[in-house]
Amino acid sequence: MILVEESCVFSRLQSFGLLVLPCQYPISYPQHMARSSQDTSAVFGRLLQQTREAAGLSRGQLATRVGVDPSYIWRIEERGQRRPSAEMTLTLADALAVGDESLNRWLVTAGHEPIPLVASVRPLIRSRGKSRRSGSMPLGTAADAVIRAKRLEDLGFTNELIDRLLTSVAVIPLPDQELWAKIITQSLSYAVNAMRCPVKVAVIPAAGGLHRVLGGHITQRLVLSAIREAFDVGIQEIVMVLAPGDREILYEPISLASTMALLPSAKSHYVEQLEPLGLGDAILRSRSFLEGKPFAVLLPDDAVHFSSNRNVEGELGRMLNALRETANAHILAVTPIAKTAMMHCGVATVKRQSGANSLGSIVRLAEKPDRDDPICTDNGASGIVGRYILQPSIFPALEEIARGSPRLVELTDALELLRSRGGLLRAVEVRGKRTDIGEAVAYANYAIKNSSI
C-alpha cells in the first residue's frame, strides 16, 4: 500500500469518490494478449492521430511536448511500426490532455494491461512530462509509478474488489458511508505506518503504585491512551509491565479492548515486576520481547497535550523520524522545566541543533539531581519526558547499574553510562504541554497524609 503516492490513495478512500479508477473499456487479458503486435500498433496509431488532430497539434508540436523526434510520432501513426511503452503511452495521453476516464483505453489500445490506479499516478506523469521537455530529469518517473500501480493490483486491489466496495457503499445511508470511509482510511493508515515504522515493540510500565492511588479504571484509561499513541505510529506489539496480581484488572481488559478496537489487532504481552525497583528494572524484565532491535518506552502517567485547533505531529512520530536520521541512537523526549522541579525528575543537558525535529545532542544526564548539582543551573538543561526509543545496547548498561544498585535501577543512569562511553544519545524537544500525572498524584497524596484536617 505504500507503493503509490499515499496521499492520492487516502484522499480517494476518505471521499469514496473513487478508490481506484475502474477500467472503462473491459477486456480479458487472454484476448488482449492474443492480439498481434502489428494490429495493436496500427489501432493505437489511428487513435493517436485522431486525438492529435482534434487537439490541433502537428506531429512536430506533439513530439516537442513529449521530448521525442517527430519521426517517432510518424512511425506510430503512419506505419504502425512502433508500439509505445506504457510510460510513453501515458505521457502522450497527458500531452494531449486525455481525460482520466480514457487512460486505461489508451493503455489497452497500445497493447498494455489496464491499471486500476492509473489516475493516481497522473500528477507524476504531468510532472514527468514537463521535466522531460526541459531535460532536467532522467527517464523513469512515470514508468515507476505505473509499475507501482500494477503492484497494487497484484496485492489484491483489483477492479472486482473495488467495484464491490463502491457498490456496497452506494446502498447505505450517507452517515454510514462517512463511518465506513473513516474505518477503512484508519485501517490503511495503520497498515502503512506499520510497514514503515522502524520500531515494532513498545514497553508500557504500569507496575508502580500509581494505579492503586488512582483506581484501576483510571489506570486502564492511561494505559489504553499510551497503547493508542503507539499504534498511531505503526508499532505492532505491546509489552505491559504489571505488578503481581494485576493481570485481571489491567492486562486482560486492556488486551481485549485493544483487540476489539483495532484492525488488524496488535500483539500484546505482559511481564510482572515483583517490586517497584525503577524504570530500568521494568525494561530488564521485558528483555525477552525486545533484545536485538530498537524499541519504544511509553510511561502512561506522563502525557503531552496539544491545543485542539492545531494539527501537529505526535511526539512519538517525531522521535521515529529522528531515529531514521540517526539509526543507532537512543532518542529521548525532553521539555523545558523549572529549576526547582529538576530534583524530582530525570534531567538532560542538551546541545540543541536546528531542524524540523528540534533534534539535539545530549551532553549529560542525571536522575533527580541534588539542588547543588551543576546540571540544575545549566541553561541547556531540560526535563526528560516519559517517551524513549532505545537500542539493544541499553541492556548491558542496565545490568551494570543493577549490580551496583540492587534496590533501584534507573534508566537515566544507564543512559548516562552509555553516553560517557561514547554512546549516541539524541533529544527531541516536545511541542505540547507536558502533564506528569504521577508527580501530581504523589504531591496530592503527600498533602492528604500531612493535612491537619
C-alpha positions as CSV (number, residue, x, y, z in Angstrom):
1,M,0.0,0.0,0.0
2,I,3.0,2.3,0.2
3,L,3.9,1.7,-3.4
4,V,1.8,4.5,-4.9
5,E,1.6,8.1,-3.6
6,E,-0.2,7.5,-0.3
7,S,-2.0,10.9,-0.3
8,C,-3.7,10.0,-3.6
9,V,-4.9,6.7,-2.2
10,F,-6.1,8.0,1.1
11,S,-7.9,11.0,-0.3
12,R,-9.8,8.6,-2.5
13,L,-10.6,6.5,0.5
14,Q,-11.8,9.4,2.6
15,S,-14.1,10.8,0.0
16,F,-15.1,7.5,-1.7
17,G,-15.0,9.4,-4.9
18,L,-13.0,6.6,-6.4
19,L,-10.7,4.4,-4.6
20,V,-9.2,3.3,-7.9
21,L,-10.1,4.0,-11.5
22,P,-12.0,1.0,-12.8
23,C,-11.3,0.1,-16.4
24,Q,-14.0,1.8,-18.6
25,Y,-13.1,-0.5,-21.5
26,P,-13.1,-4.0,-20.1
27,I,-11.0,-6.5,-22.0
28,S,-10.0,-10.0,-21.0
29,Y,-6.2,-10.5,-20.6
30,P,-6.1,-13.6,-22.8
31,Q,-7.9,-11.8,-25.6
32,H,-5.7,-8.8,-25.1
33,M,-2.5,-10.8,-25.2
34,A,-3.7,-12.7,-28.2
35,R,-3.7,-9.6,-30.4
36,S,-0.7,-9.3,-32.7
37,S,1.8,-6.6,-32.1
38,Q,1.2,-5.2,-35.6
39,D,-2.6,-5.0,-35.1
40,T,-2.1,-3.3,-31.8
41,S,0.3,-0.7,-33.1
42,A,-2.0,0.1,-36.1
43,V,-5.0,0.6,-33.9
44,F,-3.1,2.8,-31.4
45,G,-1.6,4.8,-34.3
46,R,-5.1,5.7,-35.6
47,L,-6.2,6.6,-32.0
48,L,-3.1,8.8,-31.6
49,Q,-3.6,10.6,-34.9
50,Q,-7.3,11.3,-34.4
51,T,-6.6,12.7,-30.9
52,R,-3.7,14.8,-32.0
53,E,-5.6,16.3,-34.9
54,A,-8.6,17.0,-32.7
55,A,-6.2,18.9,-30.4
56,G,-4.9,20.9,-33.3
57,L,-1.3,19.8,-33.0
58,S,1.2,18.8,-35.7
59,R,3.4,15.9,-35.3
60,G,6.3,18.2,-34.6
61,Q,4.4,20.0,-31.9
62,L,3.4,16.8,-30.1
63,A,7.0,15.5,-30.4
64,T,8.3,18.6,-28.8
65,R,5.8,18.3,-25.9
66,V,6.9,14.7,-25.1
67,G,10.6,15.1,-25.9
68,V,11.0,12.8,-28.9
69,D,11.9,13.1,-32.6
70,P,8.9,13.8,-34.9
71,S,9.8,10.7,-36.9
72,Y,8.9,8.6,-33.8
73,I,5.3,10.0,-33.9
74,W,5.2,9.4,-37.7
75,R,6.2,5.8,-37.3
76,I,3.4,5.2,-34.8
77,E,0.7,6.9,-36.8
78,E,1.5,6.1,-40.4
79,R,3.4,2.9,-40.4
80,G,2.3,1.2,-37.2
81,Q,6.0,0.3,-36.7
82,R,6.3,1.5,-33.1
83,R,4.3,0.3,-30.1
84,P,5.0,2.8,-27.3
85,S,5.8,1.7,-23.8
86,A,3.3,2.1,-21.0
87,E,5.2,5.2,-19.8
88,M,5.2,6.8,-23.3
89,T,1.5,5.9,-23.8
90,L,0.6,7.8,-20.6
91,T,3.0,10.6,-21.5
92,L,1.4,11.0,-24.9
93,A,-2.1,11.0,-23.4
94,D,-1.1,13.7,-20.9
95,A,0.4,15.8,-23.6
96,L,-2.9,15.6,-25.5
97,A,-5.0,16.3,-22.3
98,V,-6.7,12.9,-22.5
99,G,-9.2,12.6,-19.6
100,D,-8.7,10.2,-16.7
101,E,-11.6,8.1,-17.8
102,S,-9.8,7.3,-21.1
103,L,-6.4,6.5,-19.8
104,N,-7.0,2.8,-19.5
105,R,-8.4,2.7,-23.0
106,W,-5.1,4.2,-24.3
107,L,-3.1,1.6,-22.4
108,V,-5.2,-1.3,-23.7
109,T,-5.2,0.0,-27.3
110,A,-1.4,0.3,-27.1
111,G,-1.2,-3.4,-26.0
112,H,-0.7,-2.9,-22.3
113,E,-2.8,-4.2,-19.4
114,P,-5.2,-1.7,-17.8
115,I,-4.1,-0.4,-14.4
116,P,-6.7,0.3,-11.7
117,L,-4.9,3.1,-10.1
118,V,-3.7,4.8,-13.2
119,A,-5.4,8.1,-12.4
120,S,-3.5,8.2,-9.1
121,V,-0.2,8.5,-11.0
122,R,-1.4,11.3,-13.3
123,P,0.3,14.1,-11.3
124,L,3.6,12.2,-11.6
125,I,3.1,11.8,-15.3
126,R,2.4,15.5,-15.7
127,S,5.5,16.5,-13.7
128,R,7.5,13.9,-15.6
129,G,6.4,15.4,-19.0
130,K,7.5,18.9,-18.0
131,S,10.8,17.7,-16.7
132,R,11.4,15.7,-19.8
133,R,10.9,18.7,-22.1
134,S,13.5,20.6,-20.1
135,G,15.8,17.7,-20.0
136,S,16.3,18.1,-16.2
137,M,15.1,14.7,-15.1
138,P,16.1,11.2,-16.3
139,L,13.6,8.8,-17.7
140,G,11.7,6.5,-15.3
141,T,9.5,8.5,-13.0
142,A,6.2,7.8,-14.8
143,A,7.2,4.2,-15.6
144,D,8.0,3.6,-11.9
145,A,4.6,5.0,-10.9
146,V,2.9,2.7,-13.4
147,I,4.8,-0.3,-12.0
148,R,3.8,0.6,-8.5
149,A,0.1,0.9,-9.5
150,K,0.3,-2.5,-11.1
151,R,1.9,-4.0,-8.0
152,L,-1.1,-2.6,-6.1
153,E,-3.4,-4.7,-8.3
154,D,-1.1,-7.7,-7.7
155,L,-1.6,-7.2,-3.9
156,G,-5.4,-7.7,-4.4
157,F,-6.6,-4.2,-5.2
158,T,-8.5,-5.4,-8.3
159,N,-11.3,-3.9,-10.2
160,E,-13.6,-6.5,-8.9
161,L,-12.8,-5.7,-5.3
162,I,-13.2,-2.0,-5.8
163,D,-16.5,-2.5,-7.7
164,R,-17.8,-4.5,-4.7
165,L,-16.7,-1.8,-2.3
166,L,-18.3,1.1,-4.3
167,T,-21.5,-0.9,-4.9
168,S,-21.8,-1.7,-1.1
169,V,-21.2,1.9,-0.2
170,A,-23.7,3.2,-2.7
171,V,-26.6,1.4,-1.0
172,I,-26.1,2.6,2.6
173,P,-27.1,6.0,4.1
174,L,-24.7,8.9,3.9
175,P,-23.8,8.9,7.7
176,D,-22.8,5.2,7.4
177,Q,-20.7,6.0,4.3
178,E,-18.8,8.5,6.3
179,L,-18.3,6.0,9.1
180,W,-17.0,3.3,6.8
181,A,-14.7,5.7,5.0
182,K,-13.2,6.6,8.3
183,I,-12.8,2.9,9.3
184,I,-11.1,1.9,6.0
185,T,-8.9,5.0,6.0
186,Q,-7.7,4.4,9.5
187,S,-7.0,0.8,8.8
188,L,-5.0,1.6,5.7
189,S,-3.2,4.4,7.6
190,Y,-2.2,1.9,10.3
191,A,-1.0,-0.6,7.8
192,V,1.2,1.9,6.0
193,N,2.6,3.2,9.3
194,A,3.3,-0.3,10.5
195,M,5.2,-1.2,7.3
196,R,7.3,1.9,7.6
197,C,7.8,2.0,11.3
198,P,11.4,1.2,12.3
199,V,10.2,0.2,15.8
200,K,7.9,-2.8,16.3
201,V,7.6,-3.1,20.1
202,A,6.7,-0.7,22.8
203,V,7.0,-1.2,26.6
204,I,4.4,0.4,28.8
205,P,5.4,0.2,32.5
206,A,2.4,0.1,34.9
207,A,3.8,-1.7,37.9
208,G,4.3,1.3,40.2
209,G,2.0,2.3,43.0
210,L,0.2,5.0,40.9
211,H,-2.7,2.7,39.8
212,R,-3.6,1.9,43.4
213,V,-3.9,5.6,44.2
214,L,-5.9,6.5,41.0
215,G,-8.1,3.4,40.8
216,G,-8.0,0.6,38.3
217,H,-10.3,2.2,35.8
218,I,-8.3,5.4,35.6
219,T,-5.0,3.4,35.1
220,Q,-6.7,1.4,32.4
221,R,-7.5,4.6,30.5
222,L,-4.0,5.9,30.9
223,V,-2.5,2.6,29.6
224,L,-5.0,2.5,26.7
225,S,-4.1,6.0,25.7
226,A,-0.4,5.0,25.6
227,I,-1.3,2.0,23.5
228,R,-3.2,4.1,21.1
229,E,-0.2,6.5,20.8
230,A,2.0,3.5,19.9
231,F,-0.5,2.1,17.4
232,D,-0.9,5.5,15.7
233,V,2.7,5.5,14.6
234,G,2.6,1.8,13.5
235,I,4.0,-0.1,16.5
236,Q,2.6,-3.6,16.3
237,E,3.4,-5.2,19.7
238,I,2.9,-4.0,23.3
239,V,4.6,-5.3,26.4
240,M,2.9,-4.2,29.7
241,V,4.9,-4.3,32.9
242,L,2.5,-5.0,35.7
243,A,2.6,-5.5,39.5
244,P,1.7,-9.0,40.8
245,G,-2.0,-9.7,40.6
246,D,-2.7,-7.0,38.0
247,R,-3.3,-9.4,35.1
248,E,-7.1,-9.5,35.7
249,I,-7.6,-5.8,36.3
250,L,-5.2,-4.4,33.7
251,Y,-3.8,-6.8,31.1
252,E,-6.9,-8.9,30.3
253,P,-9.4,-6.0,29.9
254,I,-6.9,-3.8,28.1
255,S,-5.8,-6.6,25.8
256,L,-9.5,-7.3,25.0
257,A,-10.3,-3.7,24.4
258,S,-7.4,-3.1,22.0
259,T,-8.2,-6.3,20.1
260,M,-11.8,-5.2,19.6
261,A,-10.8,-1.6,18.7
262,L,-8.0,-2.2,16.2
263,L,-8.0,-3.7,12.7
264,P,-5.8,-5.5,12.4
265,S,-5.3,-6.3,16.1
266,A,-1.8,-6.0,17.6
267,K,0.0,-8.4,19.8
268,S,0.1,-7.8,23.5
269,H,2.1,-9.4,26.3
270,Y,2.7,-8.8,29.9
271,V,5.5,-9.4,32.4
272,E,5.5,-8.9,36.2
273,Q,7.7,-6.6,38.2
274,L,7.6,-8.0,41.7
275,E,8.7,-4.8,43.4
276,P,8.8,-1.2,42.0
277,L,12.6,-1.2,41.5
278,G,12.7,1.5,38.9
279,L,12.1,2.0,35.2
280,G,15.3,0.3,34.3
281,D,14.3,-2.8,36.2
282,A,10.9,-2.8,34.3
283,I,12.7,-2.7,31.0
284,L,15.0,-5.5,32.0
285,R,12.0,-7.7,32.8
286,S,10.7,-7.1,29.3
287,R,14.0,-8.1,27.7
288,S,12.8,-11.4,26.1
289,F,10.5,-9.4,23.8
290,L,13.0,-6.7,23.0
291,E,16.5,-7.8,22.5
292,G,18.1,-7.4,19.1
293,K,16.0,-4.5,17.9
294,P,15.1,-0.9,18.9
295,F,12.0,-0.4,21.0
296,A,9.9,2.3,22.5
297,V,9.1,3.0,26.1
298,L,5.9,5.0,27.0
299,L,5.1,6.0,30.5
300,P,1.3,6.1,30.7
301,D,1.3,8.7,33.6
302,D,3.4,11.2,31.5
303,A,1.3,12.8,28.8
304,V,1.8,15.6,26.3
305,H,-1.3,17.7,25.2
306,F,-1.8,20.0,22.3
307,S,-4.2,22.8,21.6
308,S,-7.3,21.4,19.9
309,N,-7.1,23.7,16.9
310,R,-3.5,22.6,16.0
311,N,-2.7,19.9,13.5
312,V,0.6,18.7,14.9
313,E,2.6,15.5,14.6
314,G,2.7,13.4,17.7
315,E,5.9,13.3,19.8
316,L,6.5,9.6,19.2
317,G,6.2,10.2,15.4
318,R,8.8,12.9,15.6
319,M,11.1,10.7,17.6
320,L,10.8,7.9,15.0
321,N,11.7,10.5,12.3
322,A,14.8,11.4,14.4
323,L,15.6,7.7,14.6
324,R,15.5,7.4,10.8
325,E,18.1,10.3,10.7
326,T,20.4,8.7,13.3
327,A,19.6,4.9,13.1
328,N,21.8,3.8,16.1
329,A,20.9,6.5,18.5
330,H,18.9,6.3,21.7
331,I,16.2,9.0,21.4
332,L,14.7,10.8,24.4
333,A,11.9,13.3,24.6
334,V,12.6,16.5,26.7
335,T,10.9,19.6,27.6
336,P,11.8,22.9,29.4
337,I,11.3,22.6,33.2
338,A,11.6,24.9,36.2
339,K,14.9,24.7,38.0
340,T,13.1,24.0,41.3
341,A,11.5,20.9,39.7
342,M,14.7,19.3,38.5
343,M,15.3,17.5,41.8
344,H,12.2,15.4,41.2
345,C,12.7,14.0,37.7
346,G,15.3,13.0,35.1
347,V,17.3,15.9,33.6
348,A,19.2,16.1,30.4
349,T,21.6,18.8,29.2
350,V,21.1,19.2,25.5
351,K,23.1,20.9,22.8
352,R,20.3,22.0,20.5
353,Q,20.5,21.8,16.7
354,S,18.4,23.3,14.0
355,G,16.0,21.1,12.2
356,A,12.3,20.1,11.8
357,N,12.6,17.6,14.7
358,S,14.3,20.0,17.1
359,L,17.0,17.3,17.4
360,G,19.8,17.9,19.9
361,S,22.8,16.1,21.2
362,I,22.7,15.0,24.9
363,V,25.7,16.3,26.8
364,R,24.8,14.9,30.3
365,L,22.0,13.1,32.1
366,A,21.1,12.9,35.8
367,E,18.2,11.3,37.7
368,K,16.8,13.6,40.4
369,P,19.9,15.6,40.8
370,D,20.8,17.4,44.1
371,R,20.0,21.1,44.3
372,D,23.7,22.0,44.1
373,D,24.4,19.8,41.1
374,P,25.7,21.9,38.2
375,I,23.1,20.4,35.8
376,C,20.4,22.3,37.7
377,T,21.9,25.7,36.7
378,D,22.8,24.8,33.2
379,N,20.9,26.8,30.6
380,G,20.7,23.7,28.3
381,A,19.0,21.5,30.9
382,S,15.6,20.1,30.3
383,G,13.3,17.6,31.9
384,I,13.0,14.1,30.5
385,V,9.5,13.2,29.3
386,G,8.3,9.6,29.6
387,R,8.9,8.8,25.9
388,Y,12.0,6.9,24.8
389,I,13.3,5.0,21.8
390,L,16.1,2.7,23.0
391,Q,18.6,0.5,21.3
392,P,19.5,-3.1,22.4
393,S,22.8,-1.7,23.9
394,I,20.8,-0.5,26.8
395,F,20.6,-3.9,28.4
396,P,24.2,-4.4,29.4
397,A,24.2,-0.9,30.8
398,L,21.1,-1.6,32.8
399,E,22.6,-4.9,34.2
400,E,25.7,-3.0,35.2
401,I,23.6,-0.4,37.1
402,A,21.6,-3.2,38.7
403,R,24.7,-4.8,40.0
404,G,25.8,-1.6,41.6
405,S,22.3,-0.5,42.9
406,P,20.3,-3.6,43.9
407,R,17.4,-1.6,45.3
408,L,16.7,0.8,42.3
409,V,17.6,0.6,38.6
410,E,17.2,3.9,36.9
411,L,17.0,4.1,33.1
412,T,18.6,7.6,33.2
413,D,21.7,6.3,35.0
414,A,22.1,3.5,32.4
415,L,21.7,6.0,29.5
416,E,24.3,8.3,31.2
417,L,26.7,5.4,31.4
418,L,26.3,4.7,27.7
419,R,26.8,8.4,26.9
420,S,30.0,8.6,29.0
421,R,31.4,5.7,27.0
422,G,30.7,7.2,23.6
423,G,27.1,6.0,23.0
424,L,24.9,8.1,20.7
425,L,22.1,9.9,22.5
426,R,19.7,12.4,21.0
427,A,16.9,14.5,22.4
428,V,13.7,15.7,20.7
429,E,12.0,18.7,22.4
430,V,8.3,18.2,22.8
431,R,6.0,20.9,21.3
432,G,3.0,20.4,23.6
433,K,2.2,20.8,27.2
434,R,3.5,18.1,29.4
435,T,1.5,16.7,32.3
436,D,3.2,14.3,34.7
437,I,0.2,12.7,36.5
438,G,2.5,10.7,38.7
439,E,4.0,13.9,40.2
440,A,0.6,15.5,40.7
441,V,-0.8,12.4,42.5
442,A,2.3,12.0,44.6
443,Y,2.0,15.6,45.8
444,A,-1.7,15.2,46.5
445,N,-1.1,12.0,48.4
446,Y,1.6,13.7,50.5
447,A,-0.7,16.7,51.2
448,I,-3.6,14.5,52.3
449,K,-1.3,12.5,54.7
450,N,0.1,15.6,56.2
451,S,-3.1,17.6,56.4
452,S,-4.3,18.7,59.9
453,I,-7.9,18.2,58.9
